[in-house]
Amino acid sequence: MAWNEPGGNDKDPWGNRGDRGPPDLDEAFKKLQSQLSGIFGSRKGGGGQGSAGINAGLFAVGLLVFAIGYGLWGLYQLDQGERGVVFRFGAAQEGVVLPGLHWNPPIIDRVVKVNVTQVRSKSHQALMLTEDENIVDVSMTVQYVVDDPIAFLVQVRNPEISLAHATESALRHVVGGSIMDQVITDGRAAIAVEVQERLQSYLDRYGTGILVSKVNIDESAPPNQVRDAFNDVQKAKEDEQRVINDASAYSESIIPNARGEAQQILEEANAYRDRVIARAEGEANRFEKLLFEYQLAPNVTRDRLYIDAIESVLVNSSKIMVDVEGGNNLLYLPLDRLTQPAGAIGGAVTQDTVRSLADAVMREVNDRIASGRIQR
């Protein structure tokens, strides 16, 4: 039953105040002190003993709060890509803290988080002298990660400055041993690989805990003061190479054609040689056979040879003049008209006529041979 309900006898917890006003704050505070003294100290004794008990209770509460705050203060968490390095009173402890929730005593230990998976980059640009005494402007980017967190934080005071100095040294060493054409043209990739190897050796020697993942040559060109002249030289070299390529292409097209024509001439010469030899051998074989036939029948063979010779001559002639014995007239044989069809010359010449004319010619020839006017 509440104190102010009917039948509650009007029992005010703050005192039986007749005016029903607000409670006295001093009295409430004294009651709180009394309760705390009952918990942490003795209720007996005078006022000095009560104050001492109150102070002891407050100290205990404060100590508890400090212990809780100190414990919470030492809690920390490392992500998957982070590693922790513990410094106890300023001295680095061996071993790194792996990812997860950890606790270290604050003030005594200091934990430094280092991201070992983040790829960092460092740009560098400088004018350098090549082996052939030319100046080139090289711009490069170094990509790296932290491989050893303890060495990265402890071994060197400023790892990035050490990285910049090592990059400068490695790049000057490699570029100083190369010619200008290699640096600014097709040798850039090889130079980047060599710079990466030399840079990593420097960083390992310094103990920086840095692992170089890649070196990129962003730009390599002559200085701005001579860039126009260099571009002219490069253009002249390109023109020279283009002319050489054109000449090579022309020679590649001419030489096979010449070789083909030469081979064709050789083949034709060989064919002509074989044809002449075969013809000569055939003529020789024919002559031997004619000789054999002539020895068997000289007159017949001789007449046949004469007729063949006359035929070969008359084939190329369209007219024949025959000297007829006993007169001044010449016998004219129009062979071009005689060989035409009968209708073409009006039907006056027949096959019998031609045959009789041929026989007359043969008789005349034989008579002249018999009289000695034609020598065999």
C-alpha positions in Angstrom: 0.0 0.0 0.0 1.4 3.4 -1.0 2.0 5.9 1.7 -0.4 8.4 0.2 -3.2 6.0 -0.5 -6.3 5.9 1.9 -5.5 3.9 4.9 -1.7 4.5 4.5 -1.6 6.5 7.7 0.1 9.3 5.7 3.5 7.8 6.3 5.8 10.1 4.3 9.2 8.4 3.6 10.9 11.7 3.7 9.5 12.5 7.1 6.2 13.3 8.6 5.9 16.7 7.1 2.8 18.4 7.7 3.2 20.9 4.8 3.7 18.1 2.2 6.6 20.1 0.7 9.7 18.8 -1.2 12.2 16.7 0.8 15.2 18.1 2.4 18.3 17.5 0.2 20.7 17.6 3.1 18.8 14.9 4.9 18.6 12.8 1.8 22.4 13.1 1.3 23.0 12.1 4.9 20.9 9.0 4.5 22.9 8.0 1.4 26.1 8.4 3.3 24.8 6.3 6.1 23.8 3.5 3.6 27.3 3.6 2.0 29.0 3.6 5.4 26.9 0.5 6.2 28.2 -1.2 3.1 31.9 -0.3 3.2 32.5 0.6 6.8 31.3 0.3 10.3 28.3 2.2 11.7 29.9 2.4 15.1 32.1 5.2 16.3 32.0 8.9 16.0 31.8 11.3 13.0 35.5 10.8 12.1 35.2 7.1 11.8 32.1 7.6 9.5 34.0 10.0 7.2 36.9 7.5 6.9 34.5 4.7 6.0 32.9 6.9 3.3 36.3 7.8 1.8 37.3 4.1 1.8 34.1 3.2 0.0 34.6 5.9 -2.6 38.2 4.8 -3.2 37.1 1.2 -3.8 34.4 2.3 -6.3 37.0 4.4 -8.1 39.5 1.6 -8.1 36.8 -0.7 -9.6 35.9 1.8 -12.2 39.6 2.3 -13.1 40.2 -1.5 -13.3 37.2 -1.9 -15.7 38.4 1.1 -17.8 42.0 -0.2 -17.9 40.8 -3.6 -19.0 38.7 -2.2 -21.7 41.4 0.2 -22.8 43.8 -2.7 -23.5 41.4 -4.4 -25.9 42.1 -4.1 -29.7 41.3 -5.9 -32.9 43.4 -6.5 -36.0 41.9 -7.0 -39.4 42.8 -9.8 -41.8 45.4 -7.7 -43.7 47.0 -6.2 -40.6 49.8 -7.3 -38.2 50.6 -5.9 -34.8 54.0 -5.0 -33.4 54.2 -4.8 -29.6 56.5 -2.2 -28.0 56.9 -2.8 -24.3 58.4 0.2 -22.6 59.6 1.3 -26.0 61.3 -2.0 -26.9 59.9 -4.1 -29.8 59.0 -7.6 -28.8 59.7 -10.6 -30.9 56.9 -11.9 -33.1 54.0 -10.2 -34.6 50.4 -10.2 -33.5 48.1 -12.0 -35.9 44.6 -10.9 -36.9 41.8 -11.2 -34.3 40.8 -9.7 -30.9 43.7 -9.2 -28.5 44.6 -7.5 -25.2 47.7 -5.8 -24.0 48.3 -3.8 -20.9 48.0 -0.1 -21.8 50.8 2.3 -21.0 53.1 -0.7 -20.5 52.6 -2.0 -24.1 52.0 0.0 -27.2 50.7 -1.9 -30.3 51.4 -0.5 -33.8 49.2 -1.9 -36.6 50.8 -2.4 -40.0 48.9 -3.4 -43.2 50.9 -6.1 -44.9 48.5 -6.6 -47.9 48.1 -3.0 -49.1 50.1 -2.4 -52.3 51.8 1.0 -51.9 53.4 3.0 -54.6 56.3 5.4 -54.8 57.0 7.7 -57.8 60.4 8.8 -58.9 61.7 11.1 -61.7 65.2 12.2 -62.5 67.6 13.2 -65.3 70.3 10.6 -65.9 73.4 10.1 -68.0 73.5 7.0 -70.2 76.5 5.0 -71.2 76.7 6.7 -74.6 76.8 10.1 -72.8 73.3 11.2 -73.5 70.8 12.6 -71.0 67.4 11.0 -70.5 64.5 12.0 -68.4 63.1 8.8 -66.7 59.9 8.7 -64.7 59.1 5.4 -62.9 56.7 4.0 -60.2 57.7 1.4 -57.6 54.9 -0.8 -56.2 55.7 -2.5 -52.8 54.2 -4.2 -49.8 55.4 -4.5 -46.2 57.0 -8.0 -45.8 58.4 -7.7 -42.3 56.5 -5.3 -40.0 59.1 -5.3 -37.2 61.9 -4.4 -39.6 59.7 -1.9 -41.3 59.1 -0.1 -38.0 62.4 -0.6 -36.2 65.4 -1.1 -38.6 65.1 2.2 -40.4 63.9 5.6 -39.2 61.9 6.4 -42.4 61.4 3.5 -44.8 59.9 5.6 -47.6 62.9 7.9 -47.6 65.2 4.8 -47.7 63.1 3.4 -50.5 63.5 6.7 -52.5 67.3 6.7 -52.0 67.6 3.1 -53.0 65.4 3.6 -56.1 67.6 6.5 -57.2 70.7 4.5 -56.8 69.4 1.4 -58.6 68.0 3.4 -61.5 71.1 5.4 -62.0 73.2 2.3 -62.0 71.1 0.5 -64.6 70.6 3.5 -66.8 74.2 4.5 -66.6 75.1 1.1 -68.0 72.7 1.3 -71.0 72.6 3.2 -74.2 70.0 5.8 -74.9 68.1 3.8 -77.5 67.6 1.0 -75.1 66.3 3.3 -72.4 63.7 5.1 -74.5 62.6 2.4 -76.9 62.3 -1.4 -76.7 64.7 -1.8 -73.7 62.4 -0.3 -71.1 60.9 -3.6 -69.9 64.4 -5.1 -69.4 65.6 -2.0 -67.6 62.5 -2.2 -65.3 63.3 -5.8 -64.4 66.9 -5.1 -63.7 66.0 -2.1 -61.6 63.6 -4.2 -59.5 66.2 -6.8 -58.8 68.9 -4.3 -57.8 66.4 -2.3 -55.7 65.3 -5.4 -53.8 68.9 -6.3 -53.0 69.5 -2.8 -51.6 66.3 -2.9 -49.5 67.2 -6.3 -48.1 70.7 -5.1 -47.3 69.2 -2.1 -45.4 66.7 -4.3 -43.6 63.7 -2.2 -44.4 61.2 -5.1 -44.5 59.9 -3.9 -47.9 59.1 -6.3 -50.7 59.1 -4.7 -54.2 56.2 -6.2 -56.2 56.7 -4.3 -59.5 58.7 -1.5 -61.1 57.1 0.4 -64.0 58.9 2.7 -66.3 56.2 5.3 -67.0 58.1 7.5 -69.3 61.7 7.7 -70.7 62.5 10.5 -73.1 65.2 13.1 -73.8 65.1 16.4 -72.0 62.7 19.0 -73.2 65.5 21.2 -74.5 66.6 18.6 -77.1 63.3 16.7 -77.6 62.6 18.3 -81.0 66.0 17.4 -82.3 65.7 13.9 -81.0 62.3 13.5 -82.6 63.9 14.5 -85.9 66.6 11.9 -85.5 64.0 9.3 -84.7 62.0 10.2 -87.7 65.1 10.0 -89.9 65.8 6.5 -88.5 62.2 5.5 -89.1 62.5 6.7 -92.7 65.7 4.8 -93.1 64.1 1.6 -91.8 61.1 2.1 -94.1 63.4 2.5 -97.2 65.3 -0.6 -96.2 62.1 -2.5 -95.8 60.9 -1.3 -99.2 64.2 -2.3 -100.8 64.0 -5.7 -99.1 60.5 -6.2 -100.3 61.5 -5.3 -103.9 64.4 -7.6 -103.8 62.3 -10.4 -102.4 59.9 -9.9 -105.3 62.5 -9.5 -108.1 64.9 -12.3 -107.2 62.2 -15.1 -107.3 61.0 -13.8 -110.7 64.6 -13.7 -112.0 65.2 -17.2 -110.7 62.0 -18.4 -112.3 62.9 -16.9 -115.7 66.4 -18.3 -115.4 65.0 -21.7 -114.7 62.6 -21.4 -117.6 65.5 -20.5 -120.0 67.4 -23.5 -118.7 64.5 -25.8 -119.2 63.9 -24.4 -122.7 67.6 -24.8 -123.6 67.6 -28.4 -122.3 64.4 -29.1 -124.3 66.0 -27.6 -127.4 69.1 -29.6 -126.9 67.1 -32.8 -126.4 65.0 -32.0 -129.5 68.1 -31.3 -131.7 69.8 -34.4 -130.5 66.7 -36.5 -131.0 66.2 -35.1 -134.5 69.9 -35.6 -135.4 69.7 -39.2 -134.2 66.5 -39.7 -136.1 68.0 -38.3 -139.3 71.1 -40.5 -138.8 68.9 -43.6 -138.3 66.8 -42.7 -141.4 69.9 -42.2 -143.5 71.3 -45.5 -142.4 68.0 -47.2 -143.4 67.9 -45.3 -146.7 71.5 -46.5 -147.3 70.5 -50.0 -146.7 67.5 -49.7 -149.1 69.7 -47.9 -151.7 72.2 -50.7 -151.6 69.4 -53.1 -152.3 67.7 -51.1 -155.2 69.7 -48.1 -156.2 67.6 -46.9 -159.1 64.3 -47.1 -157.3 65.6 -45.5 -154.2 67.3 -42.7 -156.1 64.1 -41.9 -158.0 62.1 -41.9 -154.9 64.5 -39.6 -153.2 64.4 -37.3 -156.1 60.6 -37.3 -156.2 60.5 -36.6 -152.4 62.9 -33.7 -152.9 60.9 -32.2 -155.8 57.7 -32.6 -153.7 59.2 -30.8 -150.8 60.3 -27.9 -153.1 57.0 -27.7 -155.0 55.0 -27.7 -151.9 56.2 -24.1 -151.2 55.6 -23.0 -154.9 52.3 -22.2 -156.6 53.7 -22.1 -160.2 56.1 -24.4 -162.2 57.8 -23.7 -165.5 58.8 -26.7 -167.5 61.1 -26.4 -170.5 59.7 -28.5 -173.3 62.2 -30.1 -175.6 62.0 -29.1 -179.3 60.4 -25.7 -178.9 60.8 -22.3 -177.3 57.7 -22.4 -175.3 57.7 -23.1 -171.6 55.1 -25.4 -169.9 53.4 -23.5 -167.2 51.6 -25.4 -164.5 49.4 -23.2 -162.2 49.5 -25.5 -159.2 47.5 -23.1 -157.0 44.6 -23.4 -159.4 45.1 -27.1 -160.1 44.8 -27.9 -156.4 41.4 -26.0 -156.2 38.1 -27.9 -156.6 37.0 -28.5 -160.1 34.2 -26.0 -160.0 36.6 -23.2 -159.1 38.3 -23.3 -162.5 35.3 -23.9 -164.6 35.7 -27.7 -164.7 38.4 -27.6 -167.3 41.0 -29.5 -165.2 40.3 -32.9 -163.9 42.3 -35.4 -161.8 43.3 -37.2 -164.9 44.6 -34.1 -166.4 46.8 -33.4 -163.4 48.0 -37.0 -163.4 48.9 -36.8 -167.1 50.7 -33.5 -166.6 52.7 -35.0 -163.8 53.6 -38.0 -165.9 54.7 -35.7 -168.7 56.9 -33.9 -166.3 58.5 -37.1 -165.1 59.1 -38.3 -168.6 60.7 -35.0 -169.5 62.9 -35.2 -166.4 63.9 -38.7 -167.2 64.7 -37.9 -170.8 67.0 -35.0 -169.7 68.7 -37.2 -167.2 69.2 -39.8 -170.0 70.6 -37.3 -172.4 73.0 -35.9 -169.9 71.5 -32.4 -169.6 70.7 -33.0 -166.0 73.4 -34.5 -163.8 72.3 -36.9 -161.1 
